[in-house]
Amino acid sequence: MVITKQELDIFLKTIRQFVKERIAPHAASIDENQKVPEDLMQEIRDMGLFGVAFPEKYGGSGIGWRAQLLMTEEIAKYEGSIPSIIGAHTTIAANSIYIAGTEEQKQKYLKPLAEGKYLGAFALTEPGAGSDAAGIQTKAIKTDNGWVLDGRKCFITNAPSADVFIVFAVNDPSKGSRGGITAFIVEKGAPGLTIGKIEHKMGIRGSETSDVILENVEVKDSQVLGEVGQGFRIAMRVMQNGRLNIAAISLGMAKGAFELALNYARERKQFGKTLSNFQSIQNKIAEMKMNIFAIESMLDRAITLMEEDKPFNLEGAILKAFASEKAEWIINEALQIYGGYGYMKDYPLERMLRDVRINRIFEGTSEIQRMVIAKEVFRNE
């Protein structure tokens, strides 16, 4: 569903007000305590923010991916963990069920995920298979009653609190990624499913990350997601949406830092005049604005392709790499404008710089995005 511009504007106005009043005041404490307050999470669920992209019949708001991504951008201006929680839940975990699930699976799992009653996690990465996602070692053994899963996943966002896990496992090593990996829906509390320690991260510290250990976890045939052997295809498909999500987070972080730097440059005086009068500062502000405009334009283009159901693998890879790298540069320059104050925890830029750094790594590193870009260029041009 594609909503009108007027409807989108009304939605985003509501989001901006909510973010400023309810999320922004908690940003520093979320980082300090490494936890999003439960009452705030409940408000986010009650507002339907976990299902913005999905149709109403599956528990969502039915207003589409553009609204989802622009909402993400608005939140990321002030806080980095919540967009990561919602993004992992929506764009890759719940979206896997939306694009590949049966009607029964959508009613059983997607509906409560979209309604915010369940939290989703996407369990692909392993200790020996990060960028090389096709190199996963978790095994799926067929039995008379279904399947048995054995393996270990790492760096799984939302895992400690997740109710539903999308787990990728090798069902036929001889077929490789193009027919030997299957996706499974695994429920919280399944015998043999355990959660590792919560990782202590450099940034987005309010977003829980941990290992997921599977030891003889039994799942039914009804918990196979999509066709047997087509798991890698599902993973790559939803990660396209994930790349746009990271770009939206990066854009929001960049805009937040830019606004802080702009206001500081207008107010801070040195040598008898405000920083905004110095050409070196003007050049920084101009360069920051240029890059923000470029990310905005690229994101709009990629979302349009998505809405038109056209391929956007190339555009998504370009956008993800560019947005994540430029956002980090913008925040670093904003901190430079603040000088020593920017380095202090009393100001938000040091937290923002820590938060933004992960964007160049997850959902495919910058190096992987360049491999994708080159592959697409040589294939199509």
C-alpha beads as a LAMMPS data file, in Angstrom:
LAMMPS data file: protein, C-alpha beads

381 atoms
380 bonds

1 atom types
1 bond types

-500.0 500.0 xlo xhi
-500.0 500.0 ylo yhi
-500.0 500.0 zlo zhi

Masses

1 110.0

Atoms # bond

1 1 1 0.000 0.000 0.000
2 1 1 1.230 3.508 -0.859
3 1 1 -0.326 6.291 1.215
4 1 1 -0.845 9.868 0.051
5 1 1 1.658 12.596 0.827
6 1 1 -0.854 14.240 3.131
7 1 1 -1.362 11.008 5.095
8 1 1 2.386 10.500 5.291
9 1 1 2.902 14.060 6.552
10 1 1 0.301 13.553 9.289
11 1 1 1.935 10.284 10.338
12 1 1 5.423 11.798 10.455
13 1 1 4.183 14.829 12.406
14 1 1 2.852 12.452 15.054
15 1 1 6.134 10.544 15.079
16 1 1 8.230 13.717 15.440
17 1 1 6.188 14.841 18.423
18 1 1 6.429 11.424 20.063
19 1 1 10.181 11.193 19.474
20 1 1 10.876 14.654 20.906
21 1 1 8.618 14.207 23.928
22 1 1 9.158 10.550 24.813
23 1 1 12.321 9.174 23.184
24 1 1 14.798 12.063 23.074
25 1 1 14.752 12.655 26.858
26 1 1 15.761 9.008 27.411
27 1 1 18.585 8.864 24.824
28 1 1 21.487 9.370 27.233
29 1 1 20.074 7.038 29.901
30 1 1 19.374 4.295 27.329
31 1 1 23.045 4.399 26.407
32 1 1 24.189 4.560 30.020
33 1 1 21.901 1.780 31.277
34 1 1 22.164 -0.333 28.099
35 1 1 18.400 -0.769 28.129
36 1 1 15.307 0.881 26.670
37 1 1 12.808 1.436 29.510
38 1 1 9.999 -1.106 29.339
39 1 1 7.279 1.547 29.648
40 1 1 8.739 3.327 26.622
41 1 1 8.881 0.078 24.663
42 1 1 5.237 -0.535 25.523
43 1 1 4.291 2.913 24.218
44 1 1 6.106 2.114 20.977
45 1 1 4.189 -1.156 20.690
46 1 1 0.877 0.547 21.487
47 1 1 1.492 3.102 18.727
48 1 1 1.871 0.259 16.225
49 1 1 5.450 1.143 15.320
50 1 1 6.481 -2.511 15.011
51 1 1 4.115 -3.095 12.111
52 1 1 3.987 0.122 10.090
53 1 1 5.051 -1.597 6.856
54 1 1 2.656 -4.549 6.966
55 1 1 -0.993 -4.829 5.844
56 1 1 -3.764 -4.454 8.390
57 1 1 -4.921 -8.048 7.867
58 1 1 -1.588 -9.179 9.308
59 1 1 -1.712 -6.833 12.293
60 1 1 0.142 -3.924 10.715
61 1 1 -0.752 -0.288 10.157
62 1 1 -0.912 -0.777 6.406
63 1 1 0.894 2.425 5.511
64 1 1 3.929 0.905 3.828
65 1 1 7.699 0.887 3.681
66 1 1 8.177 4.582 2.949
67 1 1 6.423 5.465 6.204
68 1 1 8.410 2.762 8.015
69 1 1 11.761 4.075 6.785
70 1 1 10.997 7.762 7.290
71 1 1 9.771 6.957 10.809
72 1 1 13.104 5.221 11.403
73 1 1 14.926 8.316 10.205
74 1 1 12.993 10.541 12.632
75 1 1 13.785 8.339 15.635
76 1 1 17.465 8.038 14.687
77 1 1 17.908 11.812 14.825
78 1 1 17.835 11.530 18.602
79 1 1 18.478 7.891 19.571
80 1 1 20.164 4.935 17.872
81 1 1 19.117 1.792 19.723
82 1 1 15.365 1.885 19.148
83 1 1 15.687 2.067 15.322
84 1 1 17.971 -0.973 15.514
85 1 1 15.443 -2.906 17.604
86 1 1 12.533 -2.027 15.318
87 1 1 14.603 -2.486 12.166
88 1 1 15.834 -5.991 12.993
89 1 1 12.323 -6.949 14.055
90 1 1 10.516 -5.493 11.041
91 1 1 12.752 -5.327 7.986
92 1 1 14.418 -8.727 8.279
93 1 1 12.725 -10.963 10.883
94 1 1 9.007 -10.260 10.403
95 1 1 9.554 -9.426 6.736
96 1 1 10.967 -12.927 6.152
97 1 1 7.590 -14.349 7.153
98 1 1 5.735 -11.736 5.134
99 1 1 7.538 -12.521 1.867
100 1 1 7.984 -16.296 2.273
101 1 1 5.491 -17.511 4.847
102 1 1 2.320 -19.500 4.328
103 1 1 -0.995 -17.945 5.249
104 1 1 -1.035 -20.058 8.393
105 1 1 2.451 -18.837 9.369
106 1 1 1.456 -15.237 8.753
107 1 1 -1.568 -15.555 11.014
108 1 1 0.339 -17.426 13.708
109 1 1 3.583 -15.432 13.724
110 1 1 3.484 -12.320 11.545
111 1 1 0.279 -10.944 13.051
112 1 1 1.539 -10.838 16.658
113 1 1 4.923 -9.608 15.419
114 1 1 3.307 -6.711 13.551
115 1 1 1.077 -5.958 16.523
116 1 1 4.107 -5.740 18.790
117 1 1 2.979 -8.688 20.912
118 1 1 6.025 -10.691 19.784
119 1 1 9.579 -9.513 19.199
120 1 1 11.466 -10.973 16.246
121 1 1 15.129 -11.869 15.696
122 1 1 16.956 -12.811 12.491
123 1 1 19.518 -15.543 13.198
124 1 1 21.867 -15.797 10.214
125 1 1 25.352 -14.693 11.333
126 1 1 27.677 -17.268 12.915
127 1 1 31.137 -17.103 14.517
128 1 1 32.684 -18.377 11.280
129 1 1 30.217 -16.822 8.838
130 1 1 29.717 -13.064 9.012
131 1 1 30.215 -11.405 5.657
132 1 1 30.322 -14.905 4.121
133 1 1 26.702 -15.654 4.973
134 1 1 26.696 -18.643 2.636
135 1 1 29.330 -20.265 4.857
136 1 1 27.024 -20.988 7.796
137 1 1 27.546 -24.321 9.584
138 1 1 24.331 -24.706 11.609
139 1 1 22.829 -28.055 10.574
140 1 1 19.243 -29.019 9.816
141 1 1 18.723 -32.783 9.889
142 1 1 15.454 -34.200 8.519
143 1 1 13.592 -36.610 10.780
144 1 1 10.285 -38.473 10.606
145 1 1 8.679 -35.793 12.800
146 1 1 10.240 -32.708 11.224
147 1 1 13.774 -31.337 11.640
148 1 1 16.523 -31.089 14.233
149 1 1 18.676 -27.941 14.340
150 1 1 22.207 -27.797 15.736
151 1 1 24.537 -24.816 15.681
152 1 1 25.476 -21.441 17.094
153 1 1 24.507 -17.972 15.890
154 1 1 26.229 -14.782 17.020
155 1 1 25.618 -11.015 17.128
156 1 1 21.854 -11.547 16.902
157 1 1 19.935 -8.333 17.518
158 1 1 16.913 -8.680 19.847
159 1 1 17.817 -12.292 20.711
160 1 1 17.668 -11.988 24.531
161 1 1 14.059 -10.760 24.440
162 1 1 12.859 -12.328 21.186
163 1 1 9.767 -14.508 20.948
164 1 1 10.305 -15.632 17.343
165 1 1 13.611 -16.480 15.653
166 1 1 14.183 -16.834 11.906
167 1 1 16.977 -19.417 11.866
168 1 1 19.008 -20.364 8.794
169 1 1 20.579 -23.823 8.657
170 1 1 22.291 -26.113 6.142
171 1 1 20.024 -28.958 5.066
172 1 1 22.217 -30.204 2.180
173 1 1 25.922 -29.213 2.182
174 1 1 26.389 -30.575 -1.352
175 1 1 24.094 -27.919 -2.820
176 1 1 25.728 -24.868 -1.272
177 1 1 23.846 -21.597 -0.790
178 1 1 21.655 -21.974 -3.882
179 1 1 19.739 -24.976 -2.639
180 1 1 21.261 -26.250 0.540
181 1 1 20.167 -23.681 3.134
182 1 1 16.688 -23.596 4.664
183 1 1 14.957 -21.010 6.865
184 1 1 13.033 -22.077 9.960
185 1 1 10.716 -20.338 12.393
186 1 1 11.787 -21.207 15.936
187 1 1 9.808 -20.169 18.982
188 1 1 11.150 -18.851 22.266
189 1 1 11.351 -21.591 24.873
190 1 1 11.931 -24.405 22.389
191 1 1 13.886 -27.198 24.166
192 1 1 17.555 -26.887 23.281
193 1 1 17.337 -23.177 22.364
194 1 1 19.446 -21.032 24.694
195 1 1 20.599 -17.429 24.665
196 1 1 24.215 -16.427 25.245
197 1 1 25.415 -13.486 27.309
198 1 1 24.310 -10.027 26.246
199 1 1 27.189 -8.367 24.402
200 1 1 28.632 -5.080 25.683
201 1 1 28.896 -2.940 22.570
202 1 1 30.610 0.283 21.590
203 1 1 27.331 1.855 20.499
204 1 1 23.566 1.277 20.182
205 1 1 23.946 -0.078 23.712
206 1 1 20.198 -0.165 24.370
207 1 1 19.759 -2.731 21.592
208 1 1 20.268 -6.227 22.983
209 1 1 22.686 -8.496 21.102
210 1 1 23.692 -12.054 21.971
211 1 1 24.496 -15.539 20.707
212 1 1 21.720 -18.018 19.975
213 1 1 22.664 -21.637 20.675
214 1 1 20.712 -24.514 19.147
215 1 1 21.303 -27.994 20.566
216 1 1 19.045 -30.663 19.098
217 1 1 16.207 -28.186 18.672
218 1 1 13.226 -29.995 17.180
219 1 1 10.964 -28.104 14.775
220 1 1 7.983 -29.271 12.782
221 1 1 7.663 -29.230 8.999
222 1 1 5.125 -26.437 9.491
223 1 1 7.985 -24.290 10.833
224 1 1 9.941 -24.433 7.574
225 1 1 9.826 -20.935 6.086
226 1 1 9.473 -20.964 2.311
227 1 1 10.730 -23.932 0.345
228 1 1 13.360 -26.325 1.622
229 1 1 16.742 -25.234 0.270
230 1 1 15.648 -21.654 -0.501
231 1 1 16.677 -20.059 2.785
232 1 1 19.646 -18.154 1.396
233 1 1 17.422 -16.549 -1.237
234 1 1 15.012 -15.402 1.485
235 1 1 17.893 -13.970 3.534
236 1 1 19.299 -12.010 0.605
237 1 1 15.854 -10.700 -0.325
238 1 1 14.991 -9.306 3.095
239 1 1 18.481 -7.887 3.552
240 1 1 17.751 -5.566 0.641
241 1 1 15.088 -3.981 2.837
242 1 1 17.556 -4.096 5.696
243 1 1 20.034 -2.013 3.716
244 1 1 17.454 0.688 3.223
245 1 1 16.721 0.572 6.929
246 1 1 20.406 1.157 7.758
247 1 1 20.466 4.033 5.277
248 1 1 17.415 5.582 6.965
249 1 1 19.063 5.232 10.379
250 1 1 22.263 6.770 9.004
251 1 1 20.345 9.660 7.471
252 1 1 18.526 10.354 10.723
253 1 1 21.771 10.303 12.711
254 1 1 23.430 12.601 10.172
255 1 1 20.548 15.071 10.296
256 1 1 20.550 15.063 14.089
257 1 1 24.278 15.811 14.206
258 1 1 23.983 18.458 11.497
259 1 1 21.283 20.334 13.415
260 1 1 23.401 20.278 16.565
261 1 1 26.459 21.555 14.695
262 1 1 24.504 24.262 12.901
263 1 1 22.970 25.614 16.101
264 1 1 26.297 25.472 17.925
265 1 1 28.063 27.325 15.102
266 1 1 25.437 30.074 15.324
267 1 1 25.862 30.488 19.073
268 1 1 29.487 29.703 19.939
269 1 1 31.819 32.717 19.882
270 1 1 35.570 32.674 19.362
271 1 1 37.852 35.644 18.592
272 1 1 34.897 37.986 18.993
273 1 1 32.551 36.380 16.446
274 1 1 30.385 33.294 16.085
275 1 1 31.810 30.152 14.515
276 1 1 29.381 30.569 11.622
277 1 1 31.483 33.510 10.409
278 1 1 34.590 31.387 9.874
279 1 1 35.035 30.042 6.356
280 1 1 36.442 26.728 7.595
281 1 1 33.220 26.130 9.564
282 1 1 31.078 27.281 6.639
283 1 1 32.851 24.744 4.420
284 1 1 32.150 21.960 6.894
285 1 1 28.461 22.895 7.134
286 1 1 28.175 23.094 3.336
287 1 1 29.825 19.703 2.830
288 1 1 27.606 18.135 5.501
289 1 1 24.488 19.520 3.857
290 1 1 25.583 18.293 0.420
291 1 1 25.990 14.748 1.706
292 1 1 22.672 14.799 3.552
293 1 1 20.937 15.910 0.366
294 1 1 22.634 13.091 -1.549
295 1 1 21.560 10.442 0.994
296 1 1 17.993 11.791 1.018
297 1 1 17.799 11.690 -2.761
298 1 1 19.231 8.182 -2.985
299 1 1 16.907 6.880 -0.281
300 1 1 13.881 8.386 -2.012
301 1 1 14.923 6.743 -5.282
302 1 1 15.412 3.333 -3.666
303 1 1 12.069 3.502 -1.840
304 1 1 10.329 4.429 -5.096
305 1 1 11.816 1.372 -6.797
306 1 1 10.621 -0.759 -3.882
307 1 1 7.119 0.702 -4.096
308 1 1 7.039 0.033 -7.844
309 1 1 8.170 -3.551 -7.207
310 1 1 11.295 -3.023 -9.303
311 1 1 14.758 -4.428 -8.535
312 1 1 16.845 -2.242 -6.227
313 1 1 19.759 -4.486 -5.298
314 1 1 22.310 -2.173 -6.923
315 1 1 20.711 1.003 -5.611
316 1 1 20.345 -0.471 -2.130
317 1 1 23.994 -1.482 -1.948
318 1 1 25.171 1.941 -3.161
319 1 1 22.863 3.679 -0.724
320 1 1 23.805 1.548 2.274
321 1 1 27.545 2.014 1.773
322 1 1 27.320 5.725 0.977
323 1 1 24.863 6.604 3.741
324 1 1 26.662 4.723 6.506
325 1 1 30.067 6.118 5.600
326 1 1 28.948 9.710 5.059
327 1 1 26.831 9.724 8.212
328 1 1 29.878 8.767 10.258
329 1 1 31.871 11.526 8.564
330 1 1 29.114 14.078 9.232
331 1 1 28.877 13.203 12.922
332 1 1 32.662 13.310 13.242
333 1 1 32.725 16.774 11.653
334 1 1 29.903 17.937 13.934
335 1 1 31.950 16.794 16.921
336 1 1 34.929 18.708 15.517
337 1 1 32.842 21.880 15.365
338 1 1 31.929 21.380 19.026
339 1 1 35.609 20.950 19.853
340 1 1 36.351 19.655 23.362
341 1 1 32.689 19.827 24.359
342 1 1 31.799 17.363 21.624
343 1 1 34.127 14.792 23.185
344 1 1 32.309 14.902 26.515
345 1 1 29.463 12.602 27.539
346 1 1 27.458 15.633 28.672
347 1 1 26.847 16.307 24.981
348 1 1 25.192 13.857 22.549
349 1 1 27.767 13.789 19.752
350 1 1 30.182 11.327 21.369
351 1 1 27.277 8.886 21.800
352 1 1 26.093 9.511 18.259
353 1 1 29.582 8.804 16.893
354 1 1 29.667 5.488 18.768
355 1 1 26.149 4.612 17.610
356 1 1 26.732 5.348 13.919
357 1 1 29.879 3.213 13.603
358 1 1 27.966 -0.087 13.436
359 1 1 26.124 1.034 10.304
360 1 1 29.200 0.323 8.182
361 1 1 29.225 -3.264 9.468
362 1 1 25.819 -4.863 9.891
363 1 1 23.405 -5.761 7.091
364 1 1 26.539 -6.280 5.011
365 1 1 29.815 -4.402 5.506
366 1 1 30.896 -1.554 3.251
367 1 1 33.315 -3.977 1.630
368 1 1 30.514 -6.436 0.853
369 1 1 28.362 -3.629 -0.575
370 1 1 31.163 -2.753 -2.988
371 1 1 31.338 -6.395 -4.076
372 1 1 27.578 -6.335 -4.717
373 1 1 27.842 -3.060 -6.628
374 1 1 30.656 -4.321 -8.852
375 1 1 28.826 -7.587 -9.528
376 1 1 25.641 -5.741 -10.520
377 1 1 27.555 -3.286 -12.737
378 1 1 29.440 -6.004 -14.616
379 1 1 26.243 -8.007 -15.023
380 1 1 24.042 -5.208 -16.337
381 1 1 26.237 -2.608 -18.032

Bonds

1 1 1 2
2 1 2 3
3 1 3 4
4 1 4 5
5 1 5 6
6 1 6 7
7 1 7 8
8 1 8 9
9 1 9 10
10 1 10 11
11 1 11 12
12 1 12 13
13 1 13 14
14 1 14 15
15 1 15 16
16 1 16 17
17 1 17 18
18 1 18 19
19 1 19 20
20 1 20 21
21 1 21 22
22 1 22 23
23 1 23 24
24 1 24 25
25 1 25 26
26 1 26 27
27 1 27 28
28 1 28 29
29 1 29 30
30 1 30 31
31 1 31 32
32 1 32 33
33 1 33 34
34 1 34 35
35 1 35 36
36 1 36 37
37 1 37 38
38 1 38 39
39 1 39 40
40 1 40 41
41 1 41 42
42 1 42 43
43 1 43 44
44 1 44 45
45 1 45 46
46 1 46 47
47 1 47 48
48 1 48 49
49 1 49 50
50 1 50 51
51 1 51 52
52 1 52 53
53 1 53 54
54 1 54 55
55 1 55 56
56 1 56 57
57 1 57 58
58 1 58 59
59 1 59 60
60 1 60 61
61 1 61 62
62 1 62 63
63 1 63 64
64 1 64 65
65 1 65 66
66 1 66 67
67 1 67 68
68 1 68 69
69 1 69 70
70 1 70 71
71 1 71 72
72 1 72 73
73 1 73 74
74 1 74 75
75 1 75 76
76 1 76 77
77 1 77 78
78 1 78 79
79 1 79 80
80 1 80 81
81 1 81 82
82 1 82 83
83 1 83 84
84 1 84 85
85 1 85 86
86 1 86 87
87 1 87 88
88 1 88 89
89 1 89 90
90 1 90 91
91 1 91 92
92 1 92 93
93 1 93 94
94 1 94 95
95 1 95 96
96 1 96 97
97 1 97 98
98 1 98 99
99 1 99 100
100 1 100 101
101 1 101 102
102 1 102 103
103 1 103 104
104 1 104 105
105 1 105 106
106 1 106 107
107 1 107 108
108 1 108 109
109 1 109 110
110 1 110 111
111 1 111 112
112 1 112 113
113 1 113 114
114 1 114 115
115 1 115 116
116 1 116 117
117 1 117 118
118 1 118 119
119 1 119 120
120 1 120 121
121 1 121 122
122 1 122 123
123 1 123 124
124 1 124 125
125 1 125 126
126 1 126 127
127 1 127 128
128 1 128 129
129 1 129 130
130 1 130 131
131 1 131 132
132 1 132 133
133 1 133 134
134 1 134 135
135 1 135 136
136 1 136 137
137 1 137 138
138 1 138 139
139 1 139 140
140 1 140 141
141 1 141 142
142 1 142 143
143 1 143 144
144 1 144 145
145 1 145 146
146 1 146 147
147 1 147 148
148 1 148 149
149 1 149 150
150 1 150 151
151 1 151 152
152 1 152 153
153 1 153 154
154 1 154 155
155 1 155 156
156 1 156 157
157 1 157 158
158 1 158 159
159 1 159 160
160 1 160 161
161 1 161 162
162 1 162 163
163 1 163 164
164 1 164 165
165 1 165 166
166 1 166 167
167 1 167 168
168 1 168 169
169 1 169 170
170 1 170 171
171 1 171 172
172 1 172 173
173 1 173 174
174 1 174 175
175 1 175 176
176 1 176 177
177 1 177 178
178 1 178 179
179 1 179 180
180 1 180 181
181 1 181 182
182 1 182 183
183 1 183 184
184 1 184 185
185 1 185 186
186 1 186 187
187 1 187 188
188 1 188 189
189 1 189 190
190 1 190 191
191 1 191 192
192 1 192 193
193 1 193 194
194 1 194 195
195 1 195 196
196 1 196 197
197 1 197 198
198 1 198 199
199 1 199 200
200 1 200 201
201 1 201 202
202 1 202 203
203 1 203 204
204 1 204 205
205 1 205 206
206 1 206 207
207 1 207 208
208 1 208 209
209 1 209 210
210 1 210 211
211 1 211 212
212 1 212 213
213 1 213 214
214 1 214 215
215 1 215 216
216 1 216 217
217 1 217 218
218 1 218 219
219 1 219 220
220 1 220 221
221 1 221 222
222 1 222 223
223 1 223 224
224 1 224 225
225 1 225 226
226 1 226 227
227 1 227 228
228 1 228 229
229 1 229 230
230 1 230 231
231 1 231 232
232 1 232 233
233 1 233 234
234 1 234 235
235 1 235 236
236 1 236 237
237 1 237 238
238 1 238 239
239 1 239 240
240 1 240 241
241 1 241 242
242 1 242 243
243 1 243 244
244 1 244 245
245 1 245 246
246 1 246 247
247 1 247 248
248 1 248 249
249 1 249 250
250 1 250 251
251 1 251 252
252 1 252 253
253 1 253 254
254 1 254 255
255 1 255 256
256 1 256 257
257 1 257 258
258 1 258 259
259 1 259 260
260 1 260 261
261 1 261 262
262 1 262 263
263 1 263 264
264 1 264 265
265 1 265 266
266 1 266 267
267 1 267 268
268 1 268 269
269 1 269 270
270 1 270 271
271 1 271 272
272 1 272 273
273 1 273 274
274 1 274 275
275 1 275 276
276 1 276 277
277 1 277 278
278 1 278 279
279 1 279 280
280 1 280 281
281 1 281 282
282 1 282 283
283 1 283 284
284 1 284 285
285 1 285 286
286 1 286 287
287 1 287 288
288 1 288 289
289 1 289 290
290 1 290 291
291 1 291 292
292 1 292 293
293 1 293 294
294 1 294 295
295 1 295 296
296 1 296 297
297 1 297 298
298 1 298 299
299 1 299 300
300 1 300 301
301 1 301 302
302 1 302 303
303 1 303 304
304 1 304 305
305 1 305 306
306 1 306 307
307 1 307 308
308 1 308 309
309 1 309 310
310 1 310 311
311 1 311 312
312 1 312 313
313 1 313 314
314 1 314 315
315 1 315 316
316 1 316 317
317 1 317 318
318 1 318 319
319 1 319 320
320 1 320 321
321 1 321 322
322 1 322 323
323 1 323 324
324 1 324 325
325 1 325 326
326 1 326 327
327 1 327 328
328 1 328 329
329 1 329 330
330 1 330 331
331 1 331 332
332 1 332 333
333 1 333 334
334 1 334 335
335 1 335 336
336 1 336 337
337 1 337 338
338 1 338 339
339 1 339 340
340 1 340 341
341 1 341 342
342 1 342 343
343 1 343 344
344 1 344 345
345 1 345 346
346 1 346 347
347 1 347 348
348 1 348 349
349 1 349 350
350 1 350 351
351 1 351 352
352 1 352 353
353 1 353 354
354 1 354 355
355 1 355 356
356 1 356 357
357 1 357 358
358 1 358 359
359 1 359 360
360 1 360 361
361 1 361 362
362 1 362 363
363 1 363 364
364 1 364 365
365 1 365 366
366 1 366 367
367 1 367 368
368 1 368 369
369 1 369 370
370 1 370 371
371 1 371 372
372 1 372 373
373 1 373 374
374 1 374 375
375 1 375 376
376 1 376 377
377 1 377 378
378 1 378 379
379 1 379 380
380 1 380 381
